[in-house]
Amino acid sequence: MIFNMKLQPQPFEAIKSGRKDIEMRLYDEKRKQIKKKDLIEFTNLESGEKTLCKVTDLHIFSSFKQLYAHFDKKRLGYHENETAKPSDMEKYYPKSEQAQFGVIGIEIKLIKLNLK
């Protein structure tokens, strides 16, 4: 199955460069459908550029705090000199939704750049 997800430019570029291999999302009904070996087409919200990734693993947590504690910040898309804070995800997913659904780290492998 192929899923479509939109991304801000910074995380999109991190995936495109191969630096980021964990995409963080709310574990809602849409994400509960994702399985290993599925494909995700990511679209850059500003440029419309697309890339294709294969799901290699799924990591489910009750909060972004747990997810951040589990992975190296570089895998989440942060630079070495940046501070990785679970609260960064609250601009996308309020704490109430995190508590309701839990969160997921979708482990991905880039397979194709610049889709049309």
C-alpha positions in Angstrom: 0.0 0.0 0.0 1.2 3.6 -0.6 0.5 6.3 1.9 0.8 10.0 1.3 2.2 12.4 3.9 3.0 16.0 3.8 6.1 17.5 5.4 7.5 20.9 6.2 10.7 21.7 4.2 13.2 20.9 6.9 12.1 17.4 7.7 11.6 16.7 4.0 15.2 17.7 3.2 16.5 15.6 6.1 14.7 12.5 4.7 15.8 13.4 1.2 19.5 13.7 2.3 19.3 10.3 4.1 19.9 12.0 7.5 16.5 11.3 8.9 15.1 7.8 8.9 12.4 8.0 11.6 9.2 9.9 10.8 7.2 10.8 13.9 3.4 10.9 13.8 0.4 10.5 16.0 -0.7 6.9 16.1 -4.2 7.6 14.9 -6.5 5.6 12.7 -4.6 6.5 9.5 -1.2 5.5 10.9 -2.6 2.3 12.4 -3.0 1.1 8.8 0.7 1.3 8.0 2.6 -1.9 7.9 6.2 -2.9 7.2 7.1 -2.9 3.5 4.4 -0.3 2.7 5.5 2.8 0.8 5.1 6.4 1.9 5.2 9.3 -0.6 6.3 12.4 1.2 5.4 15.8 -0.3 7.3 19.0 0.6 4.5 21.5 1.6 6.3 24.5 0.1 7.9 23.2 -3.1 5.5 20.3 -3.9 8.6 18.0 -4.4 7.9 14.4 -3.7 10.0 11.4 -2.6 9.2 7.8 -2.0 10.3 5.7 1.1 9.8 2.1 2.2 8.6 1.4 5.7 11.2 -0.9 7.4 9.9 -0.9 10.9 7.3 0.6 13.2 7.9 1.8 16.8 4.8 2.6 19.0 5.1 4.7 22.1 2.7 6.4 24.5 4.3 9.8 24.1 6.9 11.7 22.1 8.9 11.9 25.3 9.3 8.1 25.2 10.0 8.1 21.4 12.7 10.8 21.8 14.4 8.8 24.6 14.5 5.7 22.4 16.2 7.2 19.3 19.3 9.3 18.6 18.2 12.8 17.7 20.0 12.6 14.3 17.7 9.8 13.2 14.7 12.1 14.1 16.1 14.8 11.8 18.0 17.0 14.2 21.4 18.4 13.6 24.2 17.6 16.1 24.2 21.2 17.4 20.4 21.3 17.9 18.5 20.4 21.0 15.9 17.7 20.5 12.8 18.3 22.6 9.6 16.2 22.6 7.7 19.5 23.0 8.7 20.4 19.4 6.0 18.0 18.3 3.3 19.8 20.2 2.9 22.4 17.5 1.6 19.5 15.3 0.0 17.3 17.9 -1.5 18.6 21.2 -0.7 16.6 24.4 -4.4 15.6 24.6 -4.2 13.8 21.2 -0.9 12.2 22.1 -2.5 10.9 25.3 -5.6 9.7 23.3 -3.8 7.9 20.4 -0.1 7.4 21.4 2.6 8.1 18.9 4.6 6.2 16.3 8.1 6.3 14.9 8.0 5.1 11.3 11.4 3.8 10.3 11.9 4.4 6.6 14.4 3.9 3.8 14.6 6.3 1.0 14.0 4.6 -2.4 13.3 7.3 -4.9 13.9 11.1 -5.1 12.1 13.7 -7.1 8.8 12.0 -8.0 6.6 13.7 -10.6 
